Amino acid sequence: MNTSISPPAHSLGDRIRARRDAVGLTQEKLAAKCGVSRAAVAQWEAGVTRPSLDNLVKAADALNVWLSWLTVGDQSLPDTPNPFAPASPFRGVPVIDYGQAGQWGAEGALPVGASGDVVAADPEISQRAFALVIRDNSMAPDFSEGDKIILDPDVTPQPGDLVVAKLDSEAEATFKKFRPRGADGSGASPIELAPLNPDWPTLVINAENPGRIIATLVEQRRYRRRRALQA
């Protein structure tokens, strides 16, 4: 397999087109392998639309590349002929918003309206995993706005773990510290959802305020912020 692409494929559409040409697939043939129309593939390559996570996986398979290369954009191709072989260092998980996280179903289906953005994660993470972008300072100083967090619904939280949860009374999910409080007088087991920033309130899941734990934090991505240059 050719281990480089020239010129560099800077965007997702560039990488799809360059790799499709390299393996000798027409847009029609790639479309057939992904179960979409030729026009859909043309829009991907032009950057007009972005493939869904399901179609990204199908495209990576058809193009014989790692999903991480297709989505993240490394400038080299893997040598293994199988893009999903155990040697593959990453697996793509969808980046969604807090409203979509609150709808995350038992089957882990991508909610309607999800952007199709993905982030590379450990290949051992479950198929139901997803990612969120930190949007406030409720979990400061450990988590800053713009950080990405990867969460797995198949990981059972332990006291002190960080989780995404949703109160039935709220439209969106929230990211907080998991603090179960044991059975109360009624036999119920309240759960506190505590911020790391003491300026934010602690939320409670109990009989009067029902809710559910959706997923447990497994990874955090923090990107270095660039400071403006002083004149």
N, CA, C and O of each residue as an XYZ file, in Angstrom:
924
protein
N       0.844     -1.206      0.000
C       0.000      0.000      0.000
C       0.873      1.247      0.000
O       1.873      1.304      0.715
N       0.507      2.235     -0.786
C       1.224      3.508     -0.788
C       1.060      4.172      0.563
O      -0.063      4.267      1.059
N       2.150      4.642      1.185
C       2.092      5.158      2.543
C       2.029      6.664      2.620
O       2.141      7.215      3.715
N       1.857      7.354      1.513
C       1.737      8.805      1.561
C       0.826      9.292      0.458
O       0.579      8.602     -0.531
N       0.343     10.483      0.656
C      -0.516     11.111     -0.342
C       0.130     12.412     -0.749
O       0.571     13.172      0.113
N       0.199     12.687     -2.017
C       0.800     13.928     -2.514
C      -0.121     14.495     -3.592
O      -0.472     13.776     -4.527
N      -0.520     15.751     -3.490
C      -0.240     16.674     -2.399
C      -0.982     16.309     -1.128
O      -1.901     15.491     -1.179
N      -0.603     16.907      0.057
C      -1.271     16.573      1.304
C      -2.777     16.810      1.210
O      -3.236     17.780      0.607
N      -3.538     15.888      1.830
C      -4.993     16.002      1.831
C      -5.416     16.688      3.128
O      -5.479     16.050      4.179
N      -5.703     17.978      3.052
C      -5.892     18.774      4.260
C      -7.281     18.629      4.869
O      -7.417     18.696      6.091
N      -8.306     18.434      4.065
C      -9.666     18.352      4.590
C     -10.189     16.936      4.456
O      -9.611     16.104      3.756
N     -11.297     16.677      5.142
C     -11.935     15.369      5.028
C     -12.283     15.063      3.578
O     -12.035     13.956      3.102
N     -12.855     16.035      2.871
C     -13.196     15.829      1.471
C     -11.981     15.543      0.616
O     -12.031     14.698     -0.278
N     -10.870     16.254      0.889
C      -9.624     16.008      0.160
C      -9.150     14.575      0.370
O      -8.721     13.907     -0.571
N      -9.232     14.111      1.617
C      -8.741     12.763      1.922
C      -9.614     11.700      1.255
O      -9.101     10.709      0.735
N     -10.929     11.905      1.271
C     -11.812     10.942      0.604
C     -11.487     10.872     -0.881
O     -11.346      9.786     -1.443
N     -11.369     12.035     -1.514
C     -11.109     12.068     -2.955
C      -9.738     11.471     -3.290
O      -9.613     10.675     -4.220
N      -8.703     11.865     -2.520
C      -7.355     11.379     -2.802
C      -7.262      9.871     -2.617
O      -6.645      9.174     -3.423
N      -7.873      9.379     -1.561
C      -7.795      7.940     -1.311
C      -8.660      7.160     -2.312
O      -8.295      6.062     -2.730
N      -9.790      7.727     -2.684
C     -10.649      7.073     -3.688
C      -9.886      6.934     -5.002
O      -9.923      5.882     -5.641
N      -9.197      7.998     -5.400
C      -8.399      7.936     -6.633
C      -7.279      6.901     -6.496
O      -6.981      6.170     -7.441
N      -6.656      6.846     -5.301
C      -5.518      5.951     -5.101
C      -5.912      4.481     -5.208
O      -5.126      3.656     -5.675
N      -7.134      4.154     -4.774
C      -7.561      2.746     -4.823
C      -8.393      2.450     -6.062
O      -8.878      1.332     -6.234
N      -8.560      3.453     -6.932
C      -9.227      3.225     -8.203
C     -10.737      3.088     -8.133
O     -11.335      2.352     -8.918
N     -11.351      3.791     -7.200
C     -12.808      3.776     -7.092
C     -13.391      5.038     -7.712
O     -12.872      6.134     -7.503
N     -14.463      4.885     -8.471
C     -15.210      6.046     -8.937
C     -16.120      6.524     -7.814
O     -16.319      5.820     -6.823
N     -16.667      7.712     -7.972
C     -17.641      8.186     -6.987
C     -18.834      7.243     -6.918
O     -19.378      7.001     -5.840
N     -19.243      6.709     -8.071
C     -20.379      5.781     -8.100
C     -20.085      4.522     -7.297
O     -20.949      4.044     -6.562
N     -18.870      3.977     -7.427
C     -18.527      2.743     -6.716
C     -18.414      2.988     -5.208
O     -18.864      2.168     -4.408
N     -17.818      4.109     -4.827
C     -17.740      4.421     -3.402
C     -19.137      4.631     -2.836
O     -19.437      4.179     -1.732
N     -19.991      5.317     -3.591
C     -21.367      5.544     -3.145
C     -22.089      4.223     -2.919
O     -22.812      4.063     -1.936
N     -21.887      3.268     -3.843
C     -22.551      1.968     -3.710
C     -22.074      1.239     -2.456
O     -22.876      0.600     -1.775
N     -20.799      1.324     -2.145
C     -20.258      0.651     -0.966
C     -20.756      1.290      0.327
O     -20.860      0.627      1.359
N     -21.065      2.601      0.261
C     -21.548      3.311      1.454
C     -23.074      3.349      1.540
O     -23.637      3.763      2.553
N     -23.738      2.911      0.460
C     -25.192      2.924      0.454
C     -25.779      4.308      0.304
O     -26.856      4.589      0.829
N     -25.069      5.191     -0.420
C     -25.548      6.559     -0.641
C     -25.516      6.844     -2.141
O     -25.097      5.996     -2.929
N     -25.953      8.025     -2.528
C     -25.937      8.410     -3.935
C     -24.569      8.947     -4.340
O     -23.775      9.344     -3.487
N     -24.294      8.958     -5.654
C     -23.050      9.546     -6.141
C     -22.981     11.016     -5.769
O     -21.909     11.529     -5.447
N     -24.139     11.708     -5.813
C     -24.170     13.131     -5.460
C     -23.729     13.344     -4.015
O     -23.086     14.347     -3.705
N     -24.072     12.403     -3.125
C     -23.667     12.526     -1.722
C     -22.152     12.468     -1.593
O     -21.559     13.249     -0.850
N     -21.523     11.541     -2.317
C     -20.064     11.438     -2.289
C     -19.433     12.708     -2.860
O     -18.446     13.208     -2.321
N     -19.996     13.224     -3.940
C     -19.481     14.457     -4.539
C     -19.558     15.612     -3.540
O     -18.654     16.444     -3.485
N     -20.636     15.666     -2.750
C     -20.782     16.727     -1.745
C     -19.785     16.552     -0.613
O     -19.272     17.540     -0.087
N     -19.498     15.305     -0.224
C     -18.465     15.070      0.792
C     -17.126     15.612      0.310
O     -16.436     16.326      1.037
N     -16.768     15.267     -0.922
C     -15.459     15.634     -1.444
C     -15.340     17.140     -1.649
O     -14.250     17.702     -1.545
N     -16.452     17.783     -1.938
C     -16.440     19.234     -2.132
C     -16.542     19.998     -0.821
O     -16.402     21.221     -0.801
N     -16.784     19.288      0.270
C     -16.927     19.942      1.568
C     -18.276     20.586      1.773
O     -18.441     21.391      2.690
N     -19.252     20.252      0.937
C     -20.600     20.814      1.070
C     -21.325     20.182      2.247
O     -21.994     20.871      3.017
N     -21.190     18.863      2.383
C     -21.766     18.141      3.515
C     -20.696     17.239      4.105
O     -19.661     16.993      3.485
N     -20.957     16.752      5.307
C     -20.033     15.846      5.995
C     -20.733     14.514      6.214
O     -21.902     14.495      6.598
N     -20.046     13.392      5.979
C     -20.689     12.094      6.189
C     -21.085     11.893      7.646
O     -20.434     12.403      8.557
N     -22.163     11.141      7.850
C     -22.528     10.728      9.196
C     -21.463      9.765      9.713
O     -20.646      9.269      8.937
N     -21.466      9.495     11.025
C     -20.491      8.564     11.583
C     -20.604      7.201     10.907
O     -19.588      6.577     10.598
N     -21.830      6.735     10.676
C     -22.024      5.438     10.026
C     -21.398      5.426      8.634
O     -20.750      4.452      8.250
N     -21.592      6.513      7.876
C     -21.023      6.572      6.532
C     -19.509      6.768      6.549
O     -18.819      6.327      5.630
N     -18.987      7.425      7.584
C     -17.539      7.542      7.718
C     -16.905      6.167      7.909
O     -15.868      5.857      7.321
N     -17.549      5.346      8.745
C     -17.041      3.995      8.973
C     -17.068      3.197      7.669
O     -16.105      2.504      7.341
N     -18.186      3.298      6.920
C     -18.294      2.581      5.650
C     -17.258      3.075      4.645
O     -16.662      2.278      3.920
N     -17.043      4.394      4.602
C     -16.072      4.948      3.660
C     -14.657      4.502      4.007
O     -13.878      4.161      3.116
N     -14.316      4.503      5.304
C     -12.983      4.056      5.719
C     -12.768      2.593      5.332
O     -11.683      2.206      4.898
N     -13.808      1.798      5.495
C     -13.720      0.385      5.119
C     -13.520      0.247      3.609
O     -12.660     -0.509      3.158
N     -14.317      0.980      2.834
C     -14.229      0.893      1.368
C     -12.884      1.404      0.850
O     -12.361      0.890     -0.138
N     -12.327      2.416      1.517
C     -11.072      3.019      1.079
C      -9.848      2.352      1.695
O      -8.710      2.700      1.380
N     -10.106      1.367      2.600
C      -9.029      0.596      3.213
C      -8.056      1.468      4.005
O      -6.838      1.367      3.854
N      -8.626      2.325      4.852
C      -7.818      3.169      5.724
C      -8.404      3.137      7.123
O      -9.548      2.725      7.318
N      -7.619      3.570      8.091
C      -8.120      3.711      9.446
C      -9.134      4.853      9.491
O      -8.971      5.863      8.807
N     -10.155      4.693     10.280
C     -11.128      5.761     10.474
C     -10.455      7.007     11.034
O     -10.814      8.127     10.671
N      -9.479      6.814     11.921
C      -8.787      7.969     12.507
C      -8.063      8.794     11.449
O      -8.034     10.022     11.535
N      -7.469      8.121     10.437
C      -6.799      8.881      9.371
C      -7.816      9.681      8.569
O      -7.577     10.837      8.222
N      -8.941      9.063      8.282
C      -9.946      9.733      7.469
C     -10.509     10.954      8.193
O     -10.753     11.983      7.563
N     -10.719     10.855      9.516
C     -11.386     11.920     10.258
C     -10.428     12.932     10.872
O     -10.730     14.125     10.913
N      -9.275     12.467     11.351
C      -8.351     13.357     12.068
C      -7.360     14.005     11.117
O      -6.980     15.160     11.309
N      -6.929     13.259     10.072
C      -6.105     13.870      9.044
C      -4.620     13.756      9.226
O      -3.891     14.688      8.889
N      -4.133     12.628      9.756
C      -2.694     12.392      9.748
C      -2.200     12.451      8.306
O      -2.973     12.203      7.381
N      -0.940     12.770      8.104
C      -0.397     12.895      6.750
C       0.211     11.597      6.231
O       0.871     11.600      5.192
N       0.001     10.492      6.935
C       0.491      9.207      6.448
C      -0.612      8.187      6.557
O      -1.546      8.352      7.341
N      -0.507      7.125      5.766
C      -1.485      6.047      5.762
C      -0.937      4.841      6.496
O       0.274      4.623      6.479
N      -1.794      4.038      7.150
C      -1.331      2.835      7.827
C      -0.875      1.778      6.828
O      -1.365      1.725      5.700
N       0.062      0.942      7.251
C       0.552     -0.122      6.392
C      -0.350     -1.346      6.398
O      -0.346     -2.121      5.442
N      -1.132     -1.532      7.477
C      -1.977     -2.714      7.558
C      -3.083     -2.651      6.523
O      -3.679     -1.590      6.339
N      -3.382     -3.755      5.834
C      -4.450     -3.738      4.836
C      -5.834     -3.724      5.432
O      -6.804     -3.462      4.720
N      -5.957     -3.997      6.712
C      -7.266     -4.042      7.354
C      -7.429     -2.818      8.229
O      -6.732     -2.716      9.238
N      -8.313     -1.874      7.904
C      -8.413     -0.639      8.674
C      -8.933     -0.840     10.084
O      -8.795      0.058     10.915
N      -9.530     -1.992     10.385
C     -10.075     -2.226     11.719
C      -9.351     -3.365     12.419
O      -9.889     -3.969     13.346
N      -8.119     -3.664     11.974
C      -7.314     -4.676     12.638
C      -6.964     -4.214     14.044
O      -6.996     -3.013     14.312
N      -6.624     -5.146     14.971
C      -6.310     -4.762     16.339
C      -5.177     -3.756     16.447
O      -5.079     -3.051     17.451
N      -4.301     -3.671     15.417
C      -3.194     -2.719     15.484
C      -3.654     -1.282     15.355
O      -2.890     -0.370     15.670
N      -4.877     -1.048     14.902
C      -5.374      0.309     14.723
C      -5.423      1.037     16.061
O      -6.047      0.537     16.997
N      -4.774      2.227     16.187
C      -4.650      2.874     17.485
C      -5.854      3.695     17.901
O      -5.913      4.115     19.056
N      -6.806      3.946     17.039
C      -7.914      4.822     17.364
C      -9.229      4.279     16.810
O      -9.258      3.454     15.897
N     -10.311      4.776     17.399
C     -11.629      4.552     16.837
C     -12.383      5.874     16.954
O     -12.248      6.581     17.952
N     -13.162      6.203     15.951
C     -13.886      7.465     15.962
C     -15.156      7.387     16.782
O     -15.915      6.424     16.668
N     -15.396      8.408     17.620
C     -16.657      8.518     18.353
C     -17.289      9.865     17.990
O     -16.570     10.832     17.737
N     -18.623      9.942     17.961
C     -19.282     11.175     17.531
C     -19.210     12.274     18.585
O     -19.349     12.016     19.781
N     -18.993     13.499     18.124
C     -19.077     14.682     18.991
C     -20.492     15.231     18.879
O     -20.924     15.620     17.794
N     -21.210     15.262     19.988
C     -22.602     15.693     19.980
C     -22.776     16.859     20.944
O     -21.821     17.266     21.605
N     -24.000     17.402     21.030
C     -24.251     18.484     21.973
C     -25.008     17.935     23.182
O     -25.350     16.754     23.235
N     -25.263     18.818     24.154
C     -25.833     18.359     25.420
C     -27.296     17.952     25.288
O     -27.773     17.109     26.047
N     -28.004     18.535     24.343
C     -29.366     18.102     24.084
C     -29.387     16.699     23.502
O     -30.207     15.868     23.893
N     -28.485     16.438     22.569
C     -28.391     15.104     21.964
C     -27.921     14.079     22.983
O     -28.364     12.931     22.958
N     -27.019     14.488     23.889
C     -26.561     13.568     24.930
C     -27.720     13.131     25.822
O     -27.777     11.984     26.263
N     -28.640     14.055     26.081
C     -29.798     13.711     26.894
C     -30.728     12.731     26.228
O     -31.528     12.078     26.899
N     -30.635     12.614     24.889
C     -31.480     11.689     24.135
C     -30.753     10.380     23.828
O     -31.326      9.489     23.202
N     -29.507     10.257     24.260
C     -28.699      9.098     23.868
C     -29.398      7.815     24.293
O     -29.579      7.566     25.485
N     -29.790      7.003     23.320
C     -30.609      5.835     23.600
C     -29.822      4.618     24.015
O     -28.592      4.610     23.965
N     -30.529      3.602     24.420
C     -29.916      2.354     24.880
C     -29.098      1.693     23.788
O     -28.133      0.986     24.077
N     -29.475      1.916     22.526
C     -28.748      1.318     21.414
C     -27.580      2.185     20.951
O     -26.794      1.771     20.099
N     -27.469      3.394     21.516
C     -26.362      4.257     21.148
C     -26.486      4.845     19.757
O     -25.483      5.253     19.171
N     -27.707      4.900     19.209
C     -27.897      5.441     17.867
C     -27.595      6.928     17.863
O     -27.902      7.633     18.824
N     -26.991      7.404     16.779
C     -26.674      8.812     16.656
C     -27.968      9.603     16.591
O     -28.774      9.361     15.692
N     -28.209     10.552     17.517
C     -29.461     11.292     17.515
C     -29.650     12.087     16.235
O     -28.683     12.484     15.585
N     -30.905     12.313     15.882
C     -31.208     13.127     14.708
C     -30.632     14.519     14.917
O     -30.797     15.119     15.979
N     -29.956     15.025     13.896
C     -29.399     16.364     13.969
C     -27.949     16.402     14.394
O     -27.345     17.474     14.405
N     -27.355     15.236     14.753
C     -25.946     15.234     15.124
C     -25.096     15.668     13.929
O     -25.432     15.370     12.783
N     -24.001     16.368     14.198
C     -23.243     17.030     13.140
C     -22.445     16.076     12.265
O     -22.117     16.418     11.129
N     -22.128     14.903     12.760
C     -21.254     14.008     12.017
C     -19.792     14.175     12.380
O     -18.958     13.412     11.892
N     -19.439     15.164     13.235
C     -18.066     15.311     13.689
C     -17.691     14.131     14.568
O     -18.522     13.609     15.312
N     -16.439     13.716     14.479
C     -15.960     12.624     15.307
C     -14.620     12.998     15.912
O     -13.942     13.906     15.431
N     -14.241     12.285     16.981
C     -12.933     12.451     17.601
C     -12.329     11.059     17.753
O     -13.045     10.101     18.043
N     -11.029     10.942     17.561
C     -10.360      9.654     17.671
C     -10.219      9.277     19.138
O      -9.835     10.102     19.967
N     -10.534      8.011     19.456
C     -10.484      7.529     20.831
C      -9.848      6.151     20.871
O      -9.578      5.545     19.833
N      -9.611      5.663     22.083
C      -9.059      4.326     22.280
C      -9.938      3.294     21.580
O     -11.161      3.354     21.706
N      -9.350      2.347     20.844
C     -10.159      1.379     20.111
C     -10.966      0.461     21.003
O     -11.912     -0.169     20.529
N     -10.621      0.361     22.300
C     -11.344     -0.522     23.207
C     -12.606      0.117     23.773
O     -13.362     -0.540     24.488
N     -12.842      1.385     23.463
C     -14.043      2.047     23.947
C     -15.268      1.414     23.283
O     -15.165      0.888     22.175
N     -16.422      1.461     23.947
C     -17.594      0.783     23.409
C     -18.158      1.512     22.190
O     -17.859      2.682     21.953
N     -18.972      0.799     21.431
C     -19.601      1.369     20.247
C     -20.606      2.456     20.610
O     -21.014      3.222     19.736
N     -21.012      2.544     21.864
C     -22.010      3.523     22.290
C     -21.381      4.813     22.815
O     -22.102      5.717     23.239
N     -20.065      4.913     22.795
C     -19.385      6.082     23.345
C     -19.656      7.335     22.510
O     -19.974      7.249     21.324
N     -19.523      8.489     23.146
C     -19.689      9.775     22.466
C     -18.803     10.811     23.130
O     -18.232     10.565     24.193
N     -18.691     11.970     22.499
C     -17.864     13.053     23.023
C     -18.689     14.327     23.146
O     -19.642     14.543     22.396
N     -18.306     15.167     24.104
C     -18.917     16.481     24.313
C     -17.807     17.525     24.404
O     -16.650     17.205     24.679
N     -18.179     18.760     24.172
C     -17.270     19.890     24.342
C     -17.689     20.662     25.590
O     -18.849     21.054     25.716
N     -16.751     20.881     26.511
C     -17.059     21.625     27.733
C     -17.480     23.050     27.353
O     -16.807     23.721     26.570
N     -18.601     23.497     27.919
C     -19.154     24.784     27.487
C     -19.256     25.819     28.609
O     -19.658     26.953     28.352
N     -18.901     25.457     29.848
C     -18.953     26.433     30.930
C     -17.841     26.111     31.926
O     -17.018     25.229     31.677
N     -17.814     26.828     33.063
C     -16.736     26.631     34.039
C     -17.209     25.895     35.288
O     -16.582     25.995     36.343
N     -18.319     25.153     35.172
C     -18.847     24.463     36.354
C     -17.919     23.363     36.855
O     -18.005     22.956     38.014
N     -17.009     22.867     35.962
C     -16.086     21.811     36.374
C     -14.649     22.314     36.424
O     -13.703     21.526     36.400
N     -14.493     23.640     36.492
C     -13.172     24.238     36.655
C     -12.671     23.935     38.078
O     -13.487     23.781     38.987
N     -11.372     23.847     38.285
C     -10.299     24.134     37.317
C      -9.869     22.937     36.466
O      -9.024     23.081     35.584
N     -10.439     21.763     36.721
C      -9.976     20.565     36.000
C     -10.412     20.539     34.545
O      -9.752     19.926     33.706
N     -11.528     21.208     34.241
C     -12.060     21.217     32.882
C     -12.354     22.654     32.483
O     -13.010     23.397     33.214
N     -11.859     23.029     31.314
C     -12.037     24.390     30.814
C     -12.930     24.389     29.583
O     -13.045     23.379     28.889
N     -13.560     25.526     29.318
C     -14.394     25.650     28.128
C     -13.571     25.310     26.888
O     -12.443     25.779     26.732
N     -14.144     24.494     26.012
C     -13.456     24.073     24.803
C     -12.787     22.722     24.912
O     -12.478     22.109     23.891
N     -12.552     22.233     26.134
C     -12.015     20.878     26.288
C     -13.012     19.875     25.725
O     -14.221     20.098     25.775
N     -12.507     18.782     25.196
C     -13.368     17.694     24.740
C     -13.287     16.542     25.733
O     -12.208     16.194     26.213
N     -14.434     15.959     26.031
C     -14.477     14.814     26.933
C     -15.123     13.639     26.207
O     -16.076     13.818     25.449
N     -14.606     12.451     26.440
C     -15.130     11.236     25.828
C     -15.782     10.401     26.918
O     -15.185     10.164     27.968
N     -17.000      9.960     26.670
C     -17.804      9.282     27.682
C     -18.323      7.956     27.149
O     -18.615      7.817     25.961
N     -18.433      6.980     28.056
C     -18.847      5.636     27.653
C     -20.038      5.183     28.494
O     -19.906      5.020     29.707
N     -21.203      4.976     27.868
C     -22.367      4.494     28.620
C     -22.194      3.087     29.184
O     -22.926      2.693     30.092
N     -21.238      2.326     28.658
C     -21.044      0.955     29.125
C     -20.125      0.852     30.336
O     -19.898     -0.243     30.849
N     -19.593      1.987     30.799
C     -18.762      2.012     32.003
C     -19.638      2.403     33.193
O     -20.226      3.484     33.205
N     -19.723      1.531     34.182
C     -20.532      1.801     35.380
C     -19.784      2.768     36.285
O     -18.648      2.485     36.667
N     -20.382      3.900     36.640
C     -19.659      4.876     37.466
C     -19.501      4.401     38.909
O     -20.374      3.736     39.466
N     -18.372      4.760     39.488
C     -18.099      4.533     40.898
C     -18.162      5.883     41.625
O     -17.981      6.926     40.997
N     -18.416      5.875     42.939
C     -18.464      7.150     43.668
C     -17.217      7.993     43.394
O     -16.090      7.514     43.514
N     -17.437      9.238     43.030
C     -16.334     10.135     42.714
C     -16.013     10.224     41.237
O     -15.272     11.115     40.824
N     -16.559      9.312     40.421
C     -16.349      9.403     38.980
C     -17.095     10.601     38.404
O     -18.005     11.139     39.035
N     -16.705     11.010     37.211
C     -17.371     12.106     36.513
C     -18.292     11.521     35.456
O     -17.910     10.617     34.714
N     -19.510     12.047     35.395
C     -20.535     11.454     34.537
C     -21.312     12.518     33.793
O     -21.301     13.692     34.165
N     -21.989     12.094     32.735
C     -23.021     12.900     32.099
C     -24.356     12.328     32.542
O     -24.589     11.123     32.449
N     -25.221     13.193     33.020
C     -26.528     12.780     33.533
C     -27.589     13.736     33.007
O     -27.277     14.810     32.493
N     -28.841     13.332     33.142
C     -29.949     14.193     32.725
C     -31.076     14.108     33.730
O     -31.532     13.021     34.085
N     -31.518     15.262     34.183
C     -32.720     15.363     35.007
C     -33.936     15.372     34.095
O     -33.915     16.004     33.038
N     -34.991     14.682     34.490
C     -36.193     14.632     33.653
C     -36.771     16.023     33.418
O     -37.422     16.260     32.400
N     -36.541     16.940     34.344
C     -37.096     18.283     34.242
C     -36.297     19.199     33.322
O     -36.734     20.310     33.020
N     -35.130     18.741     32.873
C     -34.260     19.565     32.037
C     -34.221     19.044     30.607
O     -34.393     17.848     30.371
N     -33.994     19.943     29.653
C     -33.953     19.552     28.241
C     -32.596     18.993     27.843
O     -32.499     18.245     26.871
N     -31.538     19.348     28.588
C     -30.192     18.960     28.213
C     -29.505     18.177     29.325
O     -29.892     18.257     30.491
N     -28.498     17.433     28.952
C     -27.692     16.689     29.913
C     -26.716     17.637     30.608
O     -26.548     18.784     30.193
N     -26.082     17.150     31.656
C     -25.105     17.935     32.400
C     -23.923     17.055     32.763
O     -24.074     15.845     32.928
N     -22.751     17.655     32.889
C     -21.520     16.938     33.222
C     -21.127     17.285     34.655
O     -20.836     18.442     34.958
N     -21.119     16.278     35.541
C     -20.875     16.530     36.956
C     -20.194     15.332     37.629
O     -20.002     14.282     37.016
N     -19.837     15.517     38.900
C     -19.245     14.450     39.708
C     -20.353     13.586     40.310
O     -21.340     14.104     40.831
N     -20.181     12.268     40.233
C     -21.173     11.294     40.679
C     -20.973     11.004     42.171
O     -19.928     10.503     42.586
N     -22.017     11.337     42.981
C     -21.932     11.106     44.412
C     -23.214     10.425     44.907
O     -24.148     11.117     45.312
N     -23.283      9.092     44.884
C     -24.461      8.399     45.424
C     -24.504      8.556     46.935
O     -23.467      8.543     47.597
N     -25.701      8.705     47.476
C     -25.849      8.994     48.889
C     -26.520      7.872     49.687
O     -26.885      8.071     50.845
N     -26.683      6.703     49.079
C     -27.272      5.589     49.807
C     -28.763      5.753     49.975
O     -29.331      6.788     49.627
N     -29.391      4.729     50.509
C     -30.848      4.732     50.663
C     -31.281      5.744     51.719
O     -30.675      5.861     52.785
N     -32.351      6.474     51.389
C     -32.911      7.411     52.354
C     -34.039      6.728     53.123
O     -34.209      5.511     53.042
N     -34.799      7.514     53.864
C     -35.865      6.954     54.691
C     -36.927      6.224     53.907
O     -37.575      5.320     54.434
N     -37.119      6.603     52.647
C     -38.143      5.971     51.807
C     -37.611      4.744     51.081
O     -38.361      4.063     50.382
N     -36.334      4.459     51.240
C     -35.734      3.329     50.536
C     -35.130      3.699     49.200
O     -34.476      2.866     48.572
N     -35.331      4.931     48.748
C     -34.740      5.388     47.489
C     -33.258      5.696     47.695
O     -32.798      5.834     48.828
N     -32.526      5.803     46.607
C     -31.085      6.064     46.673
C     -30.764      7.343     45.913
O     -30.493      7.292     44.713
N     -30.788      8.497     46.594
C     -30.497      9.764     45.911
C     -29.069      9.799     45.370
O     -28.167      9.146     45.897
N     -28.892     10.570     44.315
C     -27.573     10.774     43.713
C     -27.332     12.272     43.610
O     -28.148     13.007     43.052
N     -26.215     12.713     44.148
C     -25.814     14.098     43.973
C     -24.953     14.222     42.718
O     -24.089     13.386     42.453
N     -25.206     15.271     41.963
C     -24.403     15.621     40.794
C     -23.670     16.901     41.148
O     -24.234     17.992     41.070
N     -22.426     16.765     41.534
C     -21.700     17.882     42.128
C     -20.751     18.532     41.132
O     -20.045     17.832     40.407
N     -20.724     19.862     41.086
C     -19.727     20.561     40.264
C     -18.376     20.547     40.971
O     -18.319     20.396     42.192
N     -17.305     20.701     40.230
C     -15.994     20.872     40.841
C     -15.760     22.325     41.232
O     -14.944     22.615     42.107
N     -16.478     23.235     40.582
C     -16.417     24.661     40.896
C     -17.464     24.953     41.975
O     -18.658     24.808     41.714
N     -17.048     25.359     43.177
C     -18.012     25.563     44.272
C     -18.999     26.697     44.018
O     -19.978     26.830     44.753
N     -18.768     27.510     43.006
C     -19.701     28.599     42.704
C     -20.958     28.098     42.000
O     -21.915     28.854     41.832
N     -20.965     26.831     41.587
C     -22.119     26.260     40.902
C     -22.893     25.355     41.850
O     -22.298     24.749     42.741
N     -24.219     25.250     41.676
C     -25.029     24.438     42.596
C     -24.882     22.937     42.339
O     -24.593     22.504     41.223
N     -25.086     22.165     43.394
C     -25.151     20.709     43.287
C     -26.572     20.301     42.917
O     -27.538     20.790     43.504
N     -26.695     19.410     41.948
C     -27.985     18.891     41.529
C     -28.231     17.544     42.204
O     -27.287     16.866     42.611
N     -29.486     17.165     42.318
C     -29.833     15.915     42.997
C     -30.839     15.137     42.155
O     -31.822     15.689     41.661
N     -30.571     13.848     42.003
C     -31.539     12.927     41.423
C     -32.174     12.140     42.561
O     -31.484     11.430     43.293
N     -33.474     12.268     42.707
C     -34.184     11.520     43.740
C     -35.628     11.299     43.301
O     -35.977     11.569     42.152
N     -36.466     10.808     44.211
C     -37.856     10.500     43.851
C     -38.610     11.748     43.418
O     -39.470     11.676     42.540
N     -38.303     12.880     44.017
C     -38.989     14.126     43.676
C     -38.404     14.790     42.432
O     -39.067     15.597     41.781
N     -37.179     14.449     42.112
C     -36.487     15.068     40.969
C     -35.799     13.954     40.175
O     -34.576     13.824     40.231
N     -36.574     13.148     39.434
C     -36.000     11.967     38.773
C     -35.037     12.334     37.647
O     -35.097     13.425     37.080
N     -34.176     11.419     37.351
C     -33.204     11.583     36.274
C     -32.447     10.282     36.080
O     -32.787      9.255     36.666
N     -31.413     10.342     35.247
C     -30.636      9.124     34.977
C     -29.191      9.468     34.659
O     -28.883     10.561     34.185
N     -28.315      8.513     34.930
C     -26.912      8.621     34.546
C     -26.780      8.066     33.131
O     -27.240      6.960     32.848
N     -26.160      8.824     32.257
C     -26.071      8.441     30.848
C     -24.741      7.771     30.523
O     -24.719      6.741     29.849
N     -23.640      8.335     30.988
C     -22.324      7.808     30.613
C     -21.270      8.295     31.603
O     -21.475      9.267     32.330
N     -20.145      7.597     31.609
C     -19.033      7.894     32.513
C     -17.832      8.400     31.722
O     -17.530      7.895     30.641
N     -17.155      9.396     32.271
C     -15.959      9.950     31.616
C     -14.860      8.898     31.517
O     -14.558      8.205     32.488
N     -14.265      8.789     30.329
C     -13.120      7.892     30.149
C     -11.889      8.621     29.627
O     -10.776      8.105     29.732
N     -12.074      9.814     29.066
C     -10.918     10.519     28.514
C     -11.226     12.005     28.392
O     -12.367     12.396     28.142
N     -10.191     12.834     28.573
C     -10.296     14.280     28.418
C      -9.243     14.758     27.437
O      -8.107     14.283     27.449
N      -9.628     15.707     26.581
C      -8.684     16.329     25.655
C      -8.633     17.831     25.943
O      -9.640     18.532     25.839
N      -7.450     18.304     26.304
C      -7.279     19.741     26.533
C      -6.284     20.268     25.525
O      -5.195     19.715     25.364
N      -6.659     21.336     24.847
C      -5.809     21.915     23.815
C      -5.174     23.191     24.342
O      -5.824     24.010     24.991
N      -3.904     23.338     24.051
C      -3.170     24.525     24.500
C      -3.755     25.774     23.859
O      -3.930     25.842     22.642
N      -4.055     26.761     24.698
C      -4.578     28.030     24.175
C      -3.430     28.944     23.790
O      -2.432     29.052     24.503
N      -3.588     29.592     22.664
C      -2.564     30.546     22.228
C      -2.910     31.934     22.741
O      -4.023     32.427     22.559
N      -1.947     32.536     23.374
C      -2.155     33.896     23.851
C      -1.842     34.882     22.735
O      -0.955     34.652     21.913
N      -2.571     35.961     22.723
C      -2.330     36.989     21.712
C      -0.938     37.583     21.921
O      -0.532     37.832     23.056
N      -0.218     37.807     20.845
C       1.119     38.370     20.940
C       1.037     39.839     21.349
O       0.214     40.610     20.855
N       1.910     40.180     22.257
C       1.971     41.571     22.682
C       2.729     42.387     21.634
O       3.727     41.927     21.080
N       2.254     43.577     21.375
C       2.927     44.445     20.399
C       4.250     44.928     20.963
O       4.971     45.671     20.296
